[in-house]
Amino acid sequence: MRRLVFIFFTLLVILLGFLLGSTNQQLTELNLLVVRLELRVVDIAVIFLVTGLLLGLVFSLLFSLQRKTRGWFSKTADKA
C-alpha cells in the first residue's frame, strides 16, 4: 500500500510538472560548460525532472541492494 501511494504521488508530481511547463513556451538560453543551448522552458523542466527521477531511482536501488547484500560475505566465509 505504501508503494502504491508513493507511485501515485510521484506520478502526480510529474504530471503537475508537465502541466505547469506546457503553459510556458518561452525560449531560454541554457549555458552548460562547453555548450550553449536555446531551449523552451518546458524542455529544460522535463530534462531536469527526468534526470532527478533517474538519479533518485539509481541511488535508492543502490542503497536497497547494499542493505540486502549486507551479510552475504560473512555467510560464505563461515561455510568455507
Secondary structure by P-SEA (a helix, b strand, c coil): caaaaaaaaaaaaaaaaaaaaaaccbbbbbbcccbbbbbcaaaaaaaaaaaaaaaaaaaaaaaaaaaaaccaaaaaaaac
